[in-house]
Amino acid sequence: MRQVINELANLYDDGEAMAIAVRYVHDRFHSDRMKVALNTPIHIDERLLKHDLELLKIGTPLQHVVGFTEFYGHRFKCDPNALIPRPETEELVDWIIESIRDAKLNEKHSILDIGTGTGCIPISLSLAHPQPQFFGFDVSEEALTLAKENSRTLKSNTRFEQHDILAEDLKSNGFDVIVSNPPYIPWKEKAEMHTNVVAHDPELALFVPDDDPLLFYRVIAEKAKVGLKANGLLFFEIHEGYGKQVVDLLNMMGFNEIILRQDLNGKDRMIKCTYDE
C-alpha cells in the first residue's frame, strides 16, 4: 500500500492516495480493510502490480485499471467508453427506488434512463424492482455495448437502444418515469478538473457549451412533456452550481412538485418533479 501511495504522490493528496491504495488492494487482490488493518498476508502478483502502477501514476482511473466499480451493491464493468458511476448517483437511484415503491409501479409501467452510459441506473433499478419495464437510451454505440454486457452479467431485464435525445423525440405517453444524468459541465471548467477525469472519461458524457449549460435539461424536459404519462416523474442529476437555475427552468416549463435535494456532502445534486398535461 505504501508503494501505491508513493507512486500516486504527484497526482493526489495523501488522503486521496490512501483511499485509492486501500481500494486497489481490495479490488485487485481481494483483501478487505480488516485484513489490511491486521496486516494479514495476501498474495501479490508483482508483475500485475507493476503494470497497474504504471497506469495509476499517469492518472488512469482505478476503475479502468481493475476493470469495474461497485455501484449500488453490484459490480459494473467500466471502460473509457462511458462515465464511471459515481457515489452521488447511487443517492439518486435510492430516491428513484423509494418513489417507485411509493407509486406501486408494476409490469404495466415503464422507466427510461436517458444517457445511460454503463447502464448503472436502469440496471440497479431493475434489480431492486423487477416488475416495471426498464429502458436505457444513449447516443454512443460503444456505451450501449458496455451497458448491454453489464445487463447480461447482472441478469437485468433492461432494454437498451441507440437514441440521440438532442435530435430525436420520445414516444408519446411512453413512460411513467424518466431519469437522466446528462452532460452538465461547462467547457470552461475543464481546466480545473483532475486529469483522471478529463483524460479518461468520454467528453461526450461530461461537457456542455459554456453559453448553454442547461442544454440537456431543457431539451430532455421539453421532450419529457410528451414522453411522460400523466403525472409522470422526471428525475435529474445536476451540476451543484445550477440547482436554482434548473428549478426555475422546470417551473417555467410547467412542471410541478419540484424538489431539489442535496447529496451527502450538502451539494445540490438531484431534482424530482412531475408533469400533468
N, C-alpha and C positions, 0 to 999 in steps of 0.2 A: 504493500500500500504506500509506503514511503517512496518507493521508486516511482510509482504512478504520480504521486503528488509532486515530486521534484520535477518530473517531466512536464507537468502542466503549470509550473510556477510562472512562466512568462505569459500565459493566456488567462489565468483565473486567479482570483484572490484565494487565500488559504481555505476559507470556508467552502467555496465552490469546488476547489480542487479535492478537498477531503470528501465532499459529498459524491463527486464523480468516482473517486477511488473506491469508496465503500460500495457504490452501485456496480462498478465494474467487477470487483471481486465476487459480488453476489451473482451478477448475471452471467459472467463468463466462466467462473469456477465453482458456482453453486455453494457459496459459503455465506451464510446469513450473518447478521450483526452479532448474534450471540457467539458464534464460532470465532468471529474476529476478536470480540472482546475477551474471550477465554484463550486466545492465541492457539486455537485448535489447528493442528497440522492439516493442510489441504494440498492436493496435488496441483502443481502449477506447470503448465506446458510452456517452457521457456521460449520456444520458437514462436508460439502463438502470442505470448506476452510481448515479445519484441515487435512482432508485426502490428499488434494493436497499438502499442505506444507510438510507433511511427505515425499512425493515423491520428491518434488523440492529440499529439503535440502540434499538429498543423491545424487543429480546430475541428476535425471531423467529429460530429456529434456521437456520443456514446451509443445512442440508439442505432446509428448506422454501422458502427463498429461491430456490435454484437448482433445486429440484425432485427431487433424487436424492442418493444417497450410494453410495460404493463399499463393497462388503461381500464379502469372500472372493473378490476378483478380478472381481466382477460389479457392474454398475450397477443399483441398485434405486430405482424411483420411490418418493418419500416424500411424504406429506401428513399433515395433522393427525389423520387417522382411525386411525393406527397408530403404535406406538412406533418411533422412529428406531433402526435397527440399530446396536448398539454394538460396539466392538472386542473387548470381553471375550467377546461371543457368538461371534465368529469362533474364539476359542480352544475354545469348546465344540463348534462344528462340526468343528474339526480333530480333536478327541478322538473324536467320533462316527464320522468318516470312517475313522480308524485302527481303530476297533472293528468297523466294517462290513467292512473289508478282512480283519481277523484272523478274523472269523466266516465269511468267504466267502459272504456273502448273495447270493442270485440272484433271478430273476424270481418265484420262489415265495414270497419273503419280503416283508413289508410293514413300513413305518416310518411312525409317526404323530407329528406335532407338534401339541401342544395349546396354543391361544392363539397362533396363527401370525402375526398382525399383517400385516406386509408380505410374509410368506411366505419371508423370507430364509433360515430354517433348512432347511426341506424342499427348497426350490429349489436351494440351494447343495449340499445332499447329493445331490440327483438329478443335478446336472450333474457331480458328481465320480464317482458310482457309479450309472449309469442302470439297472442291472439290477433292483433291488427296486422294489416299488410304494411310492409316497410319497403321504401324505395330510396335509392341514393343516386343523385344526378351529379355529373361532373363533366367539364369540357375536355378534360385530359384523358386520352385513351390509356396512357401509362398508369395514371392514378386509378382508373377503373379496373385495370388488370390486377393491381395490388389489392384493391378493395374486394374484388371477387375471390381472390386467393384467401384473404382473411375470412371472408364469409364461409367458404368451404371448410377451412380448417376449424373454425369455431362452430360449425353446423348451425349457421343462422339462416333464416328464411328471407333475408333481404334480397331485393332485386335491384340491379344497377343498370343505368342507362347513360349513354353519352348525351349531354344536353348543354347548350350554351345559353345560360339564363339571360345574358345581355342581348341575345338575338332571337331567342325562341320564347313563345308563350307557354303557359301551363294549361293543362286540361281544365276546362270549366267545371267548377264544383267537384274537383277530383280528390281533394284531400281534407282530412279533419285536422291535421296538424302539419305545419311546415316549419322547419328549423333550418338555420344556416349560420355557419361560422365563416363568413366570406372574407375576402381580402379587405383589409381596412387600414393598413399602414401607409401614410403618405411617403412618396419617394424621398422627400427631404429628410426623413428620419433614418434613412438607410445608414448614413454615416455614423449614427450614434449606436447602432446595433452591433451585437457581438458577432465576430467572424463565423462562429459555429452555426449561426442562423443564416446570415446573408449569403454565405458561400455554399451552403448545403441544402437549405430548404428552397423549393421552387419559387421563383419570383412571382409566377402566375398566381400562387396561393397567398402571397403576402401583401403586395403593393397596389395602391390606387393613385390616381393623379393628385398632385398637390392641390389643384384648384377644384377638385371634386371628391373629397374624402368620403362622402356619404353615397357615392355612386351605387354600390351594390345594395345598400339598404333601401335606397329609393326605388331602384328597379325591381328588386325582389318584393318589396311591399306592394308596389303597383300591380305586379303580376299575381301576387297572393290574393289580392282583392277579387280576382277572377278564379283563381285556383282553389281557394278555400271554400268549404261548405259553410252554410250559415252558422254563425257563432264559432267558426273555426279558430284555432290557436296559431299564433305566429311567435316563434322564438328566435332571438338573435344573440350571438356572442358579439361583443362590441369592443372597440378601442376605448381604453379607460378615459381618454380625454374628450370623447364625443358623446357621453351619455345624455346630457341635456339636449344636444342637437338632434340625436336620433329620436328621443321622446317627442320633441317639438315637431319633427318631420312626420312621425306617425300620427300625432294629433291632427296635424294639418290634412293628412290623407284620409282621415275618417275612422281611424282605429280607436277601439275603446278599451277600458280597463287596463291601461298601460302601466306596467310595473317595471321599475328599474331596480335591479338587485346588484349588490356588491359581492365580490368574491371574498375568500377568507382573509385576504390581505387588505380589505377595506376599499378596493378599487371598483369603480363602476365597470361591470363586466358582462351583464346579460340583461335581456329585456323579454318580457312576455306581454302579449296583447291579444285582443280578439277583434274579429271583424264581422259585422252583421249588416249585410247589404239591404 
